[in-house]
Amino acid sequence: MKGFSKVLVTGGAGFIGSHLVHRLLARGYSVVVLDNFRSGRIEDIRECLKDENFKLVKGDVCDGKIVKNAMEEADAVVHLAALIDVEESVNNPMETHHVNVDGTLNVLSEAVRSGVKKFLFASSTAVYGEGNPLPLKEDYPLKPISPYAASKAAAEHYCEVFHRCYRLPTVILRFFNVYGFRREYDSYSGVITAFVNNALEDKPLVIFGDGEQTRDFVHVEDVVSSTILALKGANSVGEILNVCTGKPTSVNDLAQTVKEVAGKSLQIIHGEPRKGDIRSNYGDPSKAEKTLRFKAEVSLKKGLKRIVSGMH
């Protein structure tokens, strides 16, 4: 465990957070979850409530007193809490900024005051925006094209400043397109969840645009593995690391794979492209491989099979 015994996970009842919390507890860490349950679900961490090494704090990262209470005695922080919907950020940029930037600043400030030994920030591939050569490398310029992406880029800068100015040991993990079981279905959920839900209900698969846009789909279990490696690894401090597979998948190819895995012959409908959506995207995983010895292991087909079997 390399000196960490108590980890605060903000957004710990969310999709990635709940998977991470289960894994941390299984590895013998004490875990505090701070979540306001706006998108997180108590069902996903209900089992943890019985664990004596688990504590739940209900509240918001924008509330300084609650953050201070949650961080008590924590020696590491994984900051996942965020508003992640691109379309929603276009419609409501102020709220996205408030949660993703002001909230992050709140958690960073308290981490400095509390003497936290490691601070992991969950950033996003969205910060790269459009116009960078592929695959995307960590030292490329940030060109966000949505308020969500801009908020993540701003929060990254704050993490770097807190590392340089206050000597807070920060690590920035840029998650690419994370998918997996327990991704809550709603109108804004990821394309994989939407496709699988429609496939299981024998509904057409809706593709926004021509479907030739590419994504780097990384399974949540791989994301959790990378996070724990970054938590433990001494040489990750001060680094920005892509968490990706390095393999581009077009949305058209994804639709065909979902049809194959679900064993269904489904109609495909094309809708209008969505605002703020990036055209082509996949990452270079070599820095994370070198720094963390991390390599994504769950193939897209294997990951889709797990989701389909879990939702049946």
N, C-alpha and C positions, 0 to 999 in steps of 0.2 A: 504493500500500500504506500510505500515511500513517504511516510510522514504525514499523510492525510488520513484522518479518521472520521471527520464530520463534514459532509458536503451539502451545501445549500443548492437546490435546483429550482430556479425560478421557472414558472411555467411547467412544473413537474407533473401536472395532471393532464398535460396536452399529449399530442400524438408522439413526438419524439421523447418528451420528458417522461411519460409513463413507462416506456420501454427502458429508458436509461435508469430510472429509479429502481425497477425490479432487478436489473443487472447489478447495480451498486449494492443493494441490500444482500443479494446472493453472494457477493464478494466480501461481505463483512464490514462494509462502511455503515456509519450512521448517516441518515439522510433526513434533511429538512426540505419540505416542499412548500414553496410560496406560490399560490395560484388564486386568481379571482374567479375561476370557473366560467369565464366568458366563452372560451372554446374548449377548455379542459373538462374532463368528465370524472366524477367521483368513482364511477364503476371501474374505470381503468386502474385505479390505485386502491380499490376497496380492500384487497387482500393485504396490502402494506399496512393498513391501519392496525392490524393485529400484531405487527412486529414492534418489539420494544425499542428497536433502533430507528424507528420512523416517527417523524413529527410532521403534522400538517398545520400550516399557517394560512388561513384564508385572508386574502387581501391583494392589494394592488402594488406593483413595483413603483408607481408614482407617489405612493404614500410613504414618506420618510420614516415615520414612527414604526410602521409595520415592517419595512425593510430592516430597520435596526433590530427589531424583535426577532425576525426570522434568521438574521445572521449571527445571532449570539452563539459564540463558541465555534462557529463554522471555520474551518481552516482552508476550505476551497469552495469556489462558487462556479456553477455552470449556469450561465445566464441565457435561458431559452425564451423567456416570456417576451412576446411581441405580437403585434398585429401583422399578419403575414399576407393578407389578401391584396393582390396588386390592383384589381378593379376597384375594391373598396377604398384603397389609398388614393386613387384618381378622383373618386367622388368625395372623399373626406381627408384631404392631406393634413389638416391641422391635428386631427385626432391621431393619425398614424405617427406624426412627428412627436406628439406628446408622449405616447406610450413607448415608441421605439428609441427616441433620442433622450427626452427628459427622464424616462424610466431607467434607461441604461446609465445615464449620468448619476442618478440617485443610487443605483446599486454599486457603481464604481466608487462613488464617494464614501459610502458606508464600508465598502471592502477595504479602502485605505485606512479609515478610522479603526476598523476591527483588526487590522494586521493580517488580512487573508494572505495565505502563502501562494495561492494560484487562482487566477480568474480566467475562465474559459468563456469566450463570447461566440454565440452562434450567429454567424453572418450568412450571407446568401450569394449564390452565383449571380443574382440580379445586379449586384454592384458593378459587374463588368459591362453591362448594357450592350450596345451595338457598336460594331466597327473595329473590334479587336480581332487579330488573326486567331484562328483555331488550331490546336486546342488552347484553351485559356490558361495562362500562367499567372502566378501570384503577383509578379512585378509589373503586370500590364496596367495602364492607366484606367481609372474608374470612370465610366461613362453612363451613369444611371439614366434610365428613360422613364421611370415612374417615381411618384413620391415614396412608395415603399422602398425602392432601391436606393433612393437618395437618403432615406432615414437610416438604412443599414450602413451606407457608406459613412455618414456622419458619426454614427455610433462606433464604427471601426476606428475613425480618427480619434475619438475620445479615448478608446482603449489604448491606442498607441501613445497618446499624450500622457495618460495616467501611468503607463509603463516608463516613459522617459522622465516625466516630471516628478512623479511620486514614488517611482521604483516599484509599482505594483506589478507582480509577475503575470502578465496577460498572454493569452494565446487566442488568436482569431481563427476560427474554423469556418471556411466558406462551404456550406452545404449546397450541393447541387439539387436535383429534383428528387426529394426523398419520398419514398412510397412504402407501403407495407400494411399489414393487418392492423386494425384499430383506427384507421384513418376515418374520421367521422364524415359521413356523407351529408353534404349540403350543396347549395347551388354554386358555391365557390370552391369546392374541394378539388383536389388534384385530378388531372385527366385520367389517371389510372383508376382511381376510385370510381369516378363517373362511368368509365367504360365497363368496369367489372359489375357495378350495380345494374347498369342497363343490360349487360349480357345475361346476368342471372334472372332478369325479369323479361327476357326476350324482347327488349326494346332496341330501336336503332342506336348505333353509336354516332354521337354528334361530334364532328371535327370542326373547329373554328378556323376558317381559312382553307388553304389548299392541302394541308396535312403534311407538307414537305418540311415544315419547321422541325428542327431536331432538338432533342433534350438528352441530358446525361442522367439517366434514372438510377439512383443508388438506394439500395434497400435499407430500411430503418435499422436492422440488426448490424449492418456494416457501419452505419453512422454512429451507433452506440459504441461499437468496438473502437472506432477512431477517437471518440470522445474520451473513453477510459485510457487509451494509450497516451493521449495528449495530457490527461490529468497526471498520469504516472511519470511520463517522460521528462527528464531533467533538461533535455536540449530543445524542448518545444517553446520555452519561454521567449516572448518577444516575436514569435513567428506568426506568419499568416499562412494557412495551409488549406489547399483545396481538398474537399472530401467528395470524391467522385470515382467513377469507374474508368474514365478515359474513353468510353465507347459511346458515339452518338447514335441515337435511335430516332427515326422520323415518327411523327404521330401516326402516319399511315401504316408504317410497319408495326407500331404498337397495337393499333386496332386489329391488324391481322393476327398478331400473336395472342391477343385477348380472345378472339374468336376461336382460335385453335385450342387454347388451354381450356376454355369453357365448353368446347365441343358444340358450338352453335354456328349456324349460318345466319348472319345478321346483316340487316341493311345498314349502310353508312350514309349519313347525311352531312353535307358541308354547310356551315353557317358563316356569318361574317367574322372576320378576324377581330380579336379583342384588343382594346386599347391597352397600351403599355406592355404588350406581350413581345418578348424577344424572338427574333426569327430563328437563328441558329446558335446552338450552345452545346459545347462539351468541354470538359476540363482536362488538364494535364495532371495526373496523380503522382508524378515522380517525386515531387518535394515531400509529400506526406509519406511516400514509401521510404525515402531516405531518412527523414527526420523521425518518424514514428514507427517505421517498419509496418506501415498499414497498407493493406491491399484489399480492395472490395472483393468479397468471395461469393456473394449470392448473385447468380445470373438472373437476367430479367425473366426468363421463362420459369425458373425455379421460384423466384419471388412472386410471380403472378399465380403460380399453382398454389402457393401457401395462402394467398389472399382468397382465392376461389374456394379452397377447402375450408378455410376459416369462416367464410360467410355462408356456406351451405347450411 
